[in-house]
Amino acid sequence: CSSDLQMLAPIALYPDTLLTQILMASTYPLEVIQAARWSKANPDRKGEQAVQAVADKPWDPSVKSLVAFPQLLFMMDEKLDWMERLGSAFLGQQSQVMDTVQQLRQKASAAGHLQSNEQIQVQPQGQTIVIEPTNPQVIYVPYYDPMVVYGP
C-alpha cells in the first residue's frame, strides 16, 4: 500500500536496532510525548547518560532507549498523526510493516543509495537487507530525503 510506503519511508533505512525501538515506541504515543518533553527539559543529557537518567520512569524500554536520540523523539512528537498510524500499523500488521521496510530498502539499494559506510553495515541476506551499526556502541541516525533515495 502506498500509504505504508510513505509512512515508513523516513525510517526504513535506519539501523535495525533503532528501527525496532522506533516501531515499538510508536505504540506508546503518550510516553513518547512525555519522553520528548523530558529531553527538551534536559538538553544537557545525551546518549547513555540520558537513558540512565530515565531508568526510573514508568515508560516502555523502547521509549527510554529513544531519549538517547532526542531529535527522533522530537520528530515523533511533532508528527503525532504519523506516530499513531505507525504504532497502529506495527501492532496490527507487524509482518506487513517489516515487508514494507524491506521493499523500501530494496528500492534504495537498487537506486544505489543504500551501501555500507563508516557508520553502517548493509548486509543482504536473501530477500532481506539487514542494516547494523559498524560500531555497536555508536548508532548513527541517518538523514536522507525519501524522494531522493528511493527513486521515482
C-alpha positions in Angstrom: 0.0 0.0 0.0 1.5 3.4 -1.0 0.4 5.0 2.3 2.5 2.4 4.2 5.4 3.1 1.9 5.1 6.8 2.6 4.7 6.2 6.4 7.8 4.0 6.6 10.0 5.8 4.0 11.5 8.3 6.6 12.8 5.5 8.9 13.2 2.4 6.7 17.0 2.9 6.3 17.7 3.3 10.0 19.8 0.6 11.6 17.6 -2.4 12.5 18.0 -1.9 16.3 17.0 1.7 16.1 14.1 1.0 13.7 12.8 -1.7 16.1 12.9 0.8 19.0 11.0 3.4 17.0 8.3 1.0 15.9 7.8 -0.3 19.4 7.9 3.1 21.0 5.3 4.4 18.4 2.8 2.0 20.1 3.2 4.2 23.3 2.5 7.7 21.9 1.8 9.3 25.3 5.1 8.0 26.7 6.9 9.3 23.6 5.4 12.7 24.2 6.5 12.6 27.9 10.0 11.5 26.8 10.2 14.3 24.2 9.3 16.8 26.9 11.8 15.3 29.3 14.5 15.6 26.5 13.6 19.2 25.9 13.8 19.9 29.6 17.2 18.1 29.9 19.1 19.1 26.8 22.5 18.5 28.5 21.7 14.8 29.0 22.8 12.9 25.9 23.2 9.3 24.8 23.6 6.6 27.5 23.6 9.3 30.2 20.1 10.3 29.2 18.9 6.6 29.1 20.3 6.1 32.7 18.6 9.3 33.8 15.1 8.0 32.8 15.7 4.5 34.2 13.1 5.1 37.0 10.4 6.4 34.6 7.4 4.0 34.1 7.9 4.1 30.3 8.3 1.2 28.0 12.0 0.3 27.5 11.8 1.2 23.8 10.7 4.8 24.7 13.5 5.0 27.3 16.1 3.9 24.7 15.0 6.8 22.4 16.0 9.5 24.9 19.5 8.9 23.6 18.2 10.3 20.3 16.3 13.4 21.2 15.9 14.5 17.5 13.9 11.3 16.9 11.7 11.9 19.9 11.1 15.5 18.7 10.2 14.2 15.2 7.8 11.7 16.6 6.3 14.3 19.0 5.8 16.8 16.2 4.2 14.3 13.8 1.7 12.7 16.2 -0.7 11.6 13.4 2.2 9.8 11.7 3.4 8.2 15.0 -0.1 6.9 15.8 -0.5 5.5 12.3 2.9 3.8 12.6 2.0 2.4 16.0 -1.3 1.1 14.8 0.2 -0.5 11.7 3.0 -2.1 13.8 0.5 -3.5 16.3 -2.0 -4.7 13.7 0.2 -5.8 10.8 3.8 -6.3 12.1 4.8 -8.7 9.3 3.4 -6.3 6.6 5.3 -3.4 8.2 8.5 -5.3 8.1 7.9 -6.4 4.5 7.3 -2.8 3.5 10.6 -1.8 5.2 12.3 -4.5 3.1 10.7 -3.2 -0.1 11.9 0.3 0.6 15.4 -1.0 1.4 15.4 -3.0 -1.9 14.4 0.2 -3.8 17.1 2.3 -2.1 19.7 -0.4 -2.8 18.7 -0.7 -6.4 18.9 3.1 -6.8 22.4 2.9 -5.3 21.6 4.8 -2.1 22.0 2.0 0.4 25.6 0.9 0.9 27.9 0.2 3.8 29.9 3.1 5.1 31.8 4.2 8.2 28.5 4.3 10.2 26.5 1.3 8.9 27.0 -2.2 7.5 24.4 -3.2 4.9 24.1 -6.9 4.6 21.9 -8.5 2.1 20.6 -11.9 3.4 18.5 -13.5 0.7 15.4 -11.2 0.3 16.2 -9.4 3.5 18.6 -6.4 3.9 20.0 -6.1 7.4 21.4 -2.7 8.5 23.6 -2.7 11.5 25.9 -0.1 13.1 29.6 -0.6 12.2 30.3 0.0 15.9 27.5 -1.4 18.1 28.3 1.2 20.8 27.6 4.1 18.4 24.3 4.2 16.5 24.1 7.0 13.9 20.7 8.3 12.8 20.9 8.6 9.0 19.4 11.7 7.4 18.0 11.3 3.9 15.4 12.6 1.6 13.0 9.8 0.9 12.1 11.3 -2.5 15.8 11.0 -3.5 16.9 7.7 -2.0 14.1 5.5 -3.2 14.0 6.9 -6.7 10.8 7.6 -8.7 
